[in-house]
Amino acid sequence: MVRAPSTIKSLLRKDKSWDTYLTKHGDSIREVVRDAINQILSCGLKVRGYATWVCSKDDCSHTKIIPHSCSYRYCNTCGKKLTDQWIENQKAILPDTEWQHITFTMPDVLWPFFEHNRKLLKKLSKLAARSILKYARKKGILPGIFVALHTFGRPLNWHPHIHLSTTRGGLSDDHTQWKKLYFTKKSLMPQWRYAVTTLLRKAYKASELVLPPEMASQYPTKADVYRLFDEQYQRPWIIHFAKATKNPLRTINYLGRYLKRPPIAMSRLKHYDGSTVIFEFLNHNTGKHNQVKLSTEEFIERFIRHIPEKGFRMIRYYGFLANRVRSKLLPKVYNLLEQPERNAIKITYQDMMIKSFGLDPLKCILCQSQMVFAGITRGLSRGQLSKYEKQLALGKPIP
């Protein structure tokens, strides 16, 4: 088998894969996708701008140029640093107490509605959190919740679902006590099912719901569409409860792997020959590794469908972690749990290189003195880069 590319950037460039896809489907590709791919393809190029470092020793002439990265979440090169920093931030913020990780899913027949009506995706996190908050409110408790939206399954298919982590306890109504709180599938599943089907019904009633093309002939009338929603409401939905943990670290590390990196790890790619991509995934139902074989065009199609709309927040916070009340309530939580407030460790490019490879990128290669920052040279803006879309796709120089 031919060795697979190690980064998304190299796969998109190899054999003119992205250029071919762009030529064939350019008019139908979302603008946010084209912008995202331009960011990935220009990552690490001087055209983006660069920092200049010089040796601190007066008689040494060594100069180092470090091009700017794209800092895009689906860029393999940037994802590592973004992931590590996000994890450190959460370690500093989230309280050390019992946490429950819950995965909210929906029937697969409803998945296409959220691909063709992407504005509805941002509402799913709130609906999942609301089911927890409503249950907790009846007990006079305000928990801390963070929610992550995933749109992909392990085969890189379209599979919208919610990962929610909540404290198994929370503040009392008067904020003077920390009270225990437990959840059950029996109490949460009906609320989640009702919330999602009601969201779709209301959007359809208001003529704000685009019917997926593959369903148009199957459900030609309004009565047929409402019957579809009713059928899904009558069936049980799957909500998965992971084993409760004594702190949020396991969930933080799990979600970090997906939120700040591409929807597929490049290590899972086993073969690429210019026309065919083969990757593997762990099938949770069988516990075995399965392989998926796709044409390059099909692989790119699956990859880009998961690129979120501009400004979309993949992580949202609720309860005492909500942004509007966090500064007021978190200190009370720390106090009740006898936990000191912590500052997040700042992850730097230099620290990562030293930790991963034992090399200091800011040490002069000539005299081993420390390099010092000498200035920034600005590059092209995102809008300006879009004018060179083809050059970026082919890896050609940009004037």
Long-range contacts (C-beta under 8 A, 24 or more apart in sequence): 1-270, 1-271, 1-273, 1-278, 2-271, 2-272, 2-273, 3-272, 4-266, 4-269, 4-270, 4-271, 4-272, 4-277, 4-278, 5-266, 5-269, 5-272, 6-76, 6-266, 7-76, 7-77, 7-266, 8-40, 8-74, 8-75, 8-76, 8-262, 8-266, 8-303, 9-40, 9-41, 9-43, 9-75, 9-76, 9-77, 11-266, 11-269, 11-272, 11-277, 12-37, 12-40, 12-41, 12-300, 12-393, 13-41, 13-393, 13-394, 13-395, 14-272, 14-274, 15-274, 15-275, 15-296, 16-393, 16-394, 17-274, 17-296, 17-300, 18-300, 18-393, 19-390, 19-393, 19-394, 20-296, 20-297, 21-296, 21-297, 21-300, 21-301, 22-389, 22-390, 22-393, 24-297, 29-304, 30-304, 30-307, 30-309, 32-307, 32-308, 32-309, 32-310, 33-304, 33-307, 34-386, 34-389, 35-310, 35-382, 35-386, 36-72, 36-74, 36-304, 36-307, 37-304, 37-393, 38-382, 38-385, 38-386, 38-389, 38-392, 39-70, 39-72, 39-75, 39-382, 39-385, 40-70, 40-72, 40-74, 40-75, 41-392, 41-393, 41-395, 42-70, 42-385, 42-392, 43-69, 43-70, 43-72, 43-75, 43-77, 43-78, 44-68, 44-69, 44-70, 44-77, 45-398, 46-379, 47-379, 47-380, 47-385, 47-388, 47-398, 48-379, 48-380, 48-385, 49-376, 49-377, 49-378, 49-379, 49-380, 50-376, 50-377, 50-379, 51-373, 51-375, 51-376, 51-377, 52-373, 52-374, 52-375, 52-376, 52-377, 53-362, 53-371, 53-372, 53-373, 53-374, 54-371, 54-372, 54-374, 55-364, 55-366, 55-367, 55-369, 55-371, 55-372, 56-364, 56-369, 56-370, 56-371, 56-372, 57-364, 57-367, 57-369, 60-364, 60-366, 60-367, 60-369, 62-364, 62-365, 62-366, 62-367, 62-371, 63-374, 64-361, 64-362, 64-371, 66-361, 68-379, 73-259, 73-260, 73-261, 73-314, 74-261, 74-262, 74-263, 74-307, 75-262, 76-261, 76-262, 76-266, 79-260, 79-261, 79-262, 80-261, 80-352, 81-347, 81-349, 81-352, 82-260, 82-261, 83-256, 83-257, 83-259, 83-260, 83-261, 84-256, 84-347, 84-352, 85-344, 85-346, 85-347, 86-256, 86-259, 86-260, 87-252, 87-253, 87-256, 88-344, 88-345, 88-346, 88-347, 89-344, 90-146, 90-248, 90-252, 90-256, 91-249, 91-252, 91-342, 91-344, 92-342, 92-343, 92-344, 92-345, 93-321, 93-330, 93-344, 94-144, 94-146, 94-247, 94-248, 94-252, 94-321, 95-144, 95-167, 95-330, 95-333, 95-334, 95-337, 95-339, 96-246, 96-247, 96-248, 96-337, 96-339, 97-167, 97-168, 97-169, 97-178, 97-246, 97-247, 97-337, 98-167, 98-168, 98-169, 98-244, 98-245, 98-246, 99-165, 99-166, 99-167, 99-168, 99-244, 99-245, 99-246, 99-247, 99-248, 99-251, 100-165, 100-166, 100-167, 100-168, 100-183, 100-241, 100-242, 100-244, 101-163, 101-164, 101-165, 101-241, 101-242, 101-245, 101-250, 101-251, 101-254, 102-128, 102-132, 102-163, 102-164, 102-165, 102-166, 102-183, 102-188, 102-239, 102-240, 102-241, 102-242, 103-161, 103-162, 103-163, 103-164, 103-239, 103-240, 103-242, 104-128, 104-161, 104-162, 104-164, 104-192, 104-239, 105-161, 105-162, 105-237, 105-238, 105-239, 105-240, 106-160, 106-161, 106-196, 106-232, 106-237, 107-232, 107-235, 107-237, 108-159, 109-228, 109-232, 110-196, 110-200, 110-232, 111-158, 111-159, 111-160, 112-158, 112-212, 112-214, 112-215, 113-200, 113-209, 113-212, 114-151, 114-160, 115-151, 115-158, 115-160, 115-212, 115-305, 116-210, 116-211, 116-212, 116-213, 117-203, 117-208, 117-209, 117-210, 118-309, 119-309, 120-199, 120-200, 120-203, 121-149, 121-151, 121-160, 121-308, 121-312, 122-312, 122-313, 123-199, 124-149, 124-160, 124-162, 124-196, 125-149, 125-162, 125-316, 126-316, 126-318, 127-192, 127-195, 127-196, 127-199, 128-162, 128-164, 128-192, 129-164, 129-316, 129-318, 129-319, 130-191, 130-195, 131-188, 131-191, 131-192, 131-195, 132-164, 132-166, 132-183, 132-188, 132-318, 132-319, 133-318, 133-319, 134-191, 135-183, 135-187, 135-188, 135-191, 136-170, 136-181, 136-319, 139-179, 139-181, 140-172, 140-173, 140-179, 141-169, 141-170, 141-171, 141-172, 141-179, 141-181, 142-170, 142-171, 142-173, 142-319, 142-320, 142-329, 143-167, 143-168, 143-169, 143-170, 143-181, 143-319, 143-320, 144-170, 144-317, 144-319, 144-320, 144-321, 144-333, 145-317, 145-318, 145-319, 145-321, 146-315, 146-316, 146-317, 146-318, 146-321, 147-315, 147-316, 147-317, 147-318, 148-255, 148-258, 148-259, 148-314, 148-315, 149-314, 150-258, 151-263, 151-305, 151-306, 151-308, 152-263, 152-264, 152-306, 154-281, 154-282, 154-283, 154-284, 155-281, 155-290, 155-292, 156-263, 156-264, 156-279, 156-292, 156-299, 156-302, 156-303, 156-306, 157-302, 158-305, 158-306, 163-251, 163-255, 165-248, 165-251, 166-319, 167-319, 168-244, 170-319, 170-320, 171-320, 171-329, 171-332, 171-333, 171-336, 175-329, 175-332, 177-336, 178-333, 178-336, 178-337, 183-241, 185-239, 185-241, 188-239, 189-236, 189-237, 189-239, 192-237, 192-239, 193-233, 193-237, 194-233, 197-229, 197-232, 197-233, 200-229, 201-226, 201-229, 204-229, 255-315, 259-314, 259-315, 262-303, 263-303, 263-306, 264-303, 272-296
